Amino acid sequence: MNLEERIIDSIQKVKGKDIVIYDLKERSPFFDMIVVASCDSERQASAFLTYLKGHEDEGVIIKGVEGEDSPWVLVDLGSAIVSVFTPFERERIEIDKLYSDYPSKKIDD
């Protein structure tokens, strides 16, 4: 599995939904993609991190985590940033609107 597949796997294990991958390869010198997803609760969003840590022995390097017990969990994976929100927080932040002009792909639930 590549990094993108490991991220998606971790999100889907906690029944995450509305997964969108924004491609920033040509637009950011810092990272290649931003992955945005929703989980029904803060507990699910935090559990995502547990599953992602399970991929560390496969080469996933977690450089930083913010909001581990909050409605928005942000994980820095170096070449990827992952934001997992509760639906209310995702709508409030309007992150999809922020990246709406970037190439993206939606992952089926």
Secondary structure, 3 states (H helix, E strand, C coil): CCHHHHHHHHHHHCCCEEEEEEECCCCCCCCCEEEEEECCCHHHHHHHHHHHHCCHHHCCCCCEEECCCCCEEEEECCCEEEEEECHHHHHHHCHHHHCCCCCEEEECC
